[in-house]
Amino acid sequence: MKVRVQFYAQLRDLLGMRQLDVDIAEGATARDLLEQIYAQQPKLRPHDKSILVAAGVDFVDRNYKLKPGDEVSIMPPVQGG
């Protein structure tokens, strides 16, 4: 199935891209998606512990089961001012 991944803030700058379309197995979790992205973009892995994941407009944990067509946001911790 296909999901669209959008990168934000310094993660977007680190990768040099705003989004990526990913083919992933049915029943995959957000954790599986991150591992697949890390395999393609290893410079993202050192940020793993601080990465937040959202599906649509809701933050999700890494056990979230992805659905076809999900739009997944990967971002650093949210900061306010």
PyRosetta script that sets phi, psi and omega in degrees:
from pyrosetta import init, pose_from_sequence

init()
pose = pose_from_sequence("MKVRVQFYAQLRDLLGMRQLDVDIAEGATARDLLEQIYAQQPKLRPHDKSILVAAGVDFVDRNYKLKPGDEVSIMPPVQGG")
pose.set_psi(1, 160.2)
pose.set_omega(1, -179.6)
pose.set_phi(2, -107.1)
pose.set_psi(2, 139.0)
pose.set_omega(2, 169.8)
pose.set_phi(3, -132.2)
pose.set_psi(3, 152.3)
pose.set_omega(3, 176.8)
pose.set_phi(4, -104.7)
pose.set_psi(4, 129.6)
pose.set_omega(4, -180.0)
pose.set_phi(5, -110.6)
pose.set_psi(5, 130.3)
pose.set_omega(5, 177.2)
pose.set_phi(6, -115.0)
pose.set_psi(6, 135.3)
pose.set_omega(6, -179.5)
pose.set_phi(7, -106.4)
pose.set_psi(7, 143.8)
pose.set_omega(7, -176.3)
pose.set_phi(8, -126.7)
pose.set_psi(8, 156.1)
pose.set_omega(8, 173.3)
pose.set_phi(9, 53.9)
pose.set_psi(9, -134.9)
pose.set_omega(9, -174.2)
pose.set_phi(10, -67.1)
pose.set_psi(10, -20.9)
pose.set_omega(10, 176.2)
pose.set_phi(11, -68.4)
pose.set_psi(11, -38.9)
pose.set_omega(11, 175.5)
pose.set_phi(12, -63.0)
pose.set_psi(12, -44.3)
pose.set_omega(12, 179.0)
pose.set_phi(13, -64.4)
pose.set_psi(13, -40.8)
pose.set_omega(13, 179.9)
pose.set_phi(14, -60.3)
pose.set_psi(14, -42.5)
pose.set_omega(14, -177.3)
pose.set_phi(15, -86.4)
pose.set_psi(15, -22.1)
pose.set_omega(15, -177.4)
pose.set_phi(16, 72.9)
pose.set_psi(16, 25.0)
pose.set_omega(16, 177.4)
pose.set_phi(17, -148.9)
pose.set_psi(17, 149.9)
pose.set_omega(17, 179.4)
pose.set_phi(18, -89.1)
pose.set_psi(18, -35.6)
pose.set_omega(18, -176.6)
pose.set_phi(19, -149.2)
pose.set_psi(19, 164.0)
pose.set_omega(19, -177.8)
pose.set_phi(20, -149.4)
pose.set_psi(20, 131.7)
pose.set_omega(20, 172.8)
pose.set_phi(21, -91.5)
pose.set_psi(21, 129.7)
pose.set_omega(21, -174.7)
pose.set_phi(22, -123.5)
pose.set_psi(22, 133.1)
pose.set_omega(22, 169.7)
pose.set_phi(23, -91.1)
pose.set_psi(23, 125.6)
pose.set_omega(23, -178.3)
pose.set_phi(24, -139.7)
pose.set_psi(24, 154.0)
pose.set_omega(24, -176.3)
pose.set_phi(25, -64.8)
pose.set_psi(25, 147.2)
pose.set_omega(25, 173.2)
pose.set_phi(26, -56.2)
pose.set_psi(26, 140.3)
pose.set_omega(26, 178.6)
pose.set_phi(27, 82.4)
pose.set_psi(27, 2.8)
pose.set_omega(27, 179.7)
pose.set_phi(28, -68.1)
pose.set_psi(28, 153.2)
pose.set_omega(28, 178.8)
pose.set_phi(29, -103.8)
pose.set_psi(29, 171.2)
pose.set_omega(29, 175.2)
pose.set_phi(30, -59.4)
pose.set_psi(30, -36.0)
pose.set_omega(30, 177.3)
pose.set_phi(31, -61.7)
pose.set_psi(31, -44.1)
pose.set_omega(31, 178.2)
pose.set_phi(32, -60.6)
pose.set_psi(32, -42.0)
pose.set_omega(32, 179.5)
pose.set_phi(33, -61.9)
pose.set_psi(33, -46.3)
pose.set_omega(33, 179.1)
pose.set_phi(34, -59.7)
pose.set_psi(34, -43.8)
pose.set_omega(34, 179.9)
pose.set_phi(35, -61.2)
pose.set_psi(35, -40.1)
pose.set_omega(35, 178.4)
pose.set_phi(36, -65.2)
pose.set_psi(36, -41.6)
pose.set_omega(36, 178.7)
pose.set_phi(37, -65.9)
pose.set_psi(37, -42.5)
pose.set_omega(37, 179.4)
pose.set_phi(38, -61.1)
pose.set_psi(38, -34.6)
pose.set_omega(38, 178.6)
pose.set_phi(39, -64.0)
pose.set_psi(39, -35.9)
pose.set_omega(39, -179.9)
pose.set_phi(40, -86.4)
pose.set_psi(40, -29.5)
pose.set_omega(40, -175.2)
pose.set_phi(41, -130.6)
pose.set_psi(41, 71.5)
pose.set_omega(41, -173.6)
pose.set_phi(42, -60.6)
pose.set_psi(42, -22.1)
pose.set_omega(42, -179.7)
pose.set_phi(43, -69.8)
pose.set_psi(43, -10.3)
pose.set_omega(43, 177.6)
pose.set_phi(44, -83.8)
pose.set_psi(44, -26.5)
pose.set_omega(44, -174.3)
pose.set_phi(45, -55.7)
pose.set_psi(45, -40.4)
pose.set_omega(45, -179.9)
pose.set_phi(46, -59.1)
pose.set_psi(46, -16.3)
pose.set_omega(46, -179.7)
pose.set_phi(47, -94.1)
pose.set_psi(47, 3.5)
pose.set_omega(47, -172.0)
pose.set_phi(48, -52.2)
pose.set_psi(48, -45.9)
pose.set_omega(48, -174.6)
pose.set_phi(49, -65.2)
pose.set_psi(49, -22.3)
pose.set_omega(49, -177.1)
pose.set_phi(50, -106.3)
pose.set_psi(50, -4.2)
pose.set_omega(50, -177.2)
pose.set_phi(51, -70.4)
pose.set_psi(51, 134.5)
pose.set_omega(51, 171.8)
pose.set_phi(52, -102.8)
pose.set_psi(52, 144.9)
pose.set_omega(52, -179.0)
pose.set_phi(53, -124.0)
pose.set_psi(53, 134.5)
pose.set_omega(53, 175.6)
pose.set_phi(54, -128.7)
pose.set_psi(54, 147.4)
pose.set_omega(54, 172.3)
pose.set_phi(55, -119.9)
pose.set_psi(55, 119.5)
pose.set_omega(55, -172.2)
pose.set_phi(56, 67.6)
pose.set_psi(56, -123.6)
pose.set_omega(56, -179.2)
pose.set_phi(57, -107.2)
pose.set_psi(57, 5.7)
pose.set_omega(57, -176.7)
pose.set_phi(58, -111.1)
pose.set_psi(58, 134.7)
pose.set_omega(58, 170.9)
pose.set_phi(59, -66.7)
pose.set_psi(59, 142.1)
pose.set_omega(59, -179.4)
pose.set_phi(60, -130.7)
pose.set_psi(60, 156.8)
pose.set_omega(60, 174.7)
pose.set_phi(61, -86.9)
pose.set_psi(61, 175.5)
pose.set_omega(61, -172.8)
pose.set_phi(62, -75.5)
pose.set_psi(62, -7.5)
pose.set_omega(62, 175.5)
pose.set_phi(63, -90.2)
pose.set_psi(63, -2.1)
pose.set_omega(63, 179.6)
pose.set_phi(64, -57.1)
pose.set_psi(64, 128.4)
pose.set_omega(64, 177.5)
pose.set_phi(65, -83.8)
pose.set_psi(65, 121.7)
pose.set_omega(65, -178.9)
pose.set_phi(66, -70.5)
pose.set_psi(66, 150.8)
pose.set_omega(66, 177.4)
pose.set_phi(67, -118.1)
pose.set_psi(67, 150.4)
pose.set_omega(67, 177.8)
pose.set_phi(68, -54.9)
pose.set_psi(68, 134.0)
pose.set_omega(68, 178.3)
pose.set_phi(69, 84.0)
pose.set_psi(69, -0.4)
pose.set_omega(69, 177.9)
pose.set_phi(70, -55.5)
pose.set_psi(70, 144.5)
pose.set_omega(70, 169.6)
pose.set_phi(71, -107.1)
pose.set_psi(71, 113.6)
pose.set_omega(71, -174.7)
pose.set_phi(72, -106.1)
pose.set_psi(72, 130.9)
pose.set_omega(72, 177.1)
pose.set_phi(73, -105.9)
pose.set_psi(73, 132.7)
pose.set_omega(73, 176.8)
pose.set_phi(74, -119.2)
pose.set_psi(74, 123.3)
pose.set_omega(74, -172.4)
pose.set_phi(75, -145.9)
pose.set_psi(75, 159.8)
pose.set_omega(75, 172.8)
pose.set_phi(76, -74.3)
pose.set_psi(76, 172.8)
pose.set_omega(76, 177.8)
pose.set_phi(77, -53.9)
pose.set_psi(77, 142.9)
pose.set_omega(77, -179.2)
pose.set_phi(78, -74.8)
pose.set_psi(78, 134.1)
pose.set_omega(78, 178.2)
pose.set_phi(79, -124.2)
pose.set_psi(79, 145.9)
pose.set_omega(79, 178.8)
pose.set_phi(80, -121.8)
pose.set_psi(80, 174.5)
pose.set_omega(80, 179.9)
pose.set_phi(81, -151.7)
pose.dump_pdb("model.pdb")
